[in-house]
Amino acid sequence: MPIRTIVAVLAAVGTLCIASGRAADVAAPAPGDIKLLPGYRHEAERGKDTLIGKVWKEGGLTFRYDIGRGAGNAVNAHAKNDLLWCKEQVVQGRQLLLGFSKDRTLYVTFPQTSANFSGKVASDEDLADMLLMCLTYAPAVKP
């Protein structure tokens, strides 16, 4: 193989490696097109059989998500005596369950899509932030 061909191939491979490295730096969008409030960031993590990750704000609230058939139903999984309250509502045609535990953990579950969000809320503002973001969860409808 001529040296020019080898150099051209190496240059092409190098360009692809650089481009793929830059693509990995771009944050993945939050699941279900969740709209993040200002200052919040999203980080996808590796799950075995579900989609997992977290949303957080530097020095503030962090909440996690677990989405998929293996995720179950986080609100129903907690014993009734562990929850201070449990509420149910229909939001944009989807059932929503909310549970708030004695240790100030808010659980948000969309049972139809096995989507669970949970986080310890230190203040009423954290509670409002988490609800405002989780309620924007709108997964793509599969045909």
C-alpha positions in Angstrom: 0.0 0.0 0.0 1.5 3.4 -0.9 2.5 5.7 1.9 0.0 8.4 0.8 -2.9 5.9 1.2 -1.7 4.9 4.7 -1.4 8.6 5.7 -4.9 9.4 4.3 -6.4 6.4 6.2 -4.7 7.5 9.4 -5.9 11.0 9.0 -9.5 9.9 8.4 -9.4 7.6 11.5 -7.9 10.4 13.6 -10.7 12.8 12.5 -13.4 10.3 13.3 -11.8 9.7 16.8 -11.7 13.4 17.5 -15.3 13.9 16.3 -16.6 11.0 18.4 -14.8 12.3 21.4 -16.5 15.6 21.1 -19.9 14.0 20.6 -19.4 12.2 23.9 -18.8 15.5 25.7 -22.3 16.7 24.8 -24.8 16.0 27.6 -27.5 13.5 26.7 -31.0 15.0 26.8 -33.0 14.2 29.9 -35.4 11.2 29.5 -38.9 11.9 28.3 -37.8 15.3 27.2 -37.9 16.6 30.8 -37.5 20.3 30.8 -34.7 21.3 33.3 -35.0 24.4 35.3 -32.1 26.9 35.1 -28.9 25.7 36.9 -29.9 22.0 36.7 -27.9 19.4 34.8 -28.6 15.9 33.7 -26.4 12.9 33.7 -27.3 9.5 32.2 -25.8 6.4 33.9 -25.5 2.8 32.9 -28.3 0.5 33.9 -28.6 -3.2 33.4 -32.2 -3.4 32.2 -33.5 0.1 32.8 -32.7 3.7 32.0 -31.1 5.4 35.0 -29.5 8.7 35.8 -29.8 11.8 37.8 -30.7 15.5 37.6 -28.9 17.9 39.9 -28.0 21.4 40.7 -24.7 22.4 42.2 -25.1 22.9 45.9 -28.8 21.9 45.7 -31.3 19.2 44.9 -30.4 15.9 43.3 -33.0 13.5 42.1 -32.6 10.1 40.4 -34.6 8.3 37.8 -35.2 4.6 37.0 -37.3 4.0 33.9 -38.2 0.7 32.3 -40.1 -2.5 32.9 -37.6 -3.6 35.6 -38.0 -0.4 37.5 -41.4 -1.3 39.0 -43.5 1.2 40.9 -41.5 3.2 43.5 -44.6 4.7 45.2 -46.4 1.4 45.7 -43.1 -0.3 46.7 -43.0 1.8 49.9 -45.0 0.6 52.9 -47.9 2.9 53.6 -46.5 3.5 57.1 -43.3 4.9 55.5 -45.2 7.6 53.5 -46.5 10.8 55.1 -48.8 11.1 52.1 -49.6 9.6 48.7 -51.5 11.3 45.9 -52.8 10.2 42.5 -53.6 12.4 39.5 -53.9 12.1 35.7 -51.5 14.5 33.9 -51.7 14.8 30.1 -53.7 11.6 30.0 -51.1 9.6 32.0 -51.6 8.3 35.6 -49.2 9.9 38.1 -48.5 8.8 41.6 -46.7 10.9 44.2 -45.5 9.7 47.6 -43.7 11.7 50.3 -41.8 9.8 53.0 -40.9 10.6 56.6 -37.3 11.2 55.6 -38.4 13.9 53.0 -38.0 11.7 49.9 -40.4 12.6 47.1 -41.3 9.7 44.9 -42.9 10.4 41.5 -44.1 7.4 39.4 -45.7 7.2 36.0 -47.0 3.6 36.2 -47.9 3.2 32.5 -44.3 3.8 31.5 -42.6 2.4 34.6 -40.9 5.7 35.1 -39.8 6.5 38.7 -38.1 9.7 40.0 -37.0 10.1 43.6 -35.0 12.6 45.6 -34.6 14.0 49.1 -36.0 17.5 49.3 -34.5 19.7 51.9 -36.9 22.6 51.3 -40.2 23.6 49.9 -38.3 25.1 46.9 -36.6 21.7 46.2 -40.0 20.1 46.3 -41.4 22.6 43.8 -38.3 22.3 41.6 -38.6 18.5 41.4 -42.3 18.5 40.8 -42.0 21.2 38.1 -39.3 19.1 36.2 -40.8 15.7 36.7 -44.3 16.8 35.5 -42.7 17.7 32.1 -41.8 14.0 31.6 -43.5 13.1 28.3 -41.9 10.0 26.7 -42.3 9.5 23.0 -45.3 7.4 22.0 -44.2 4.2 20.4 -46.1 3.1 17.3 
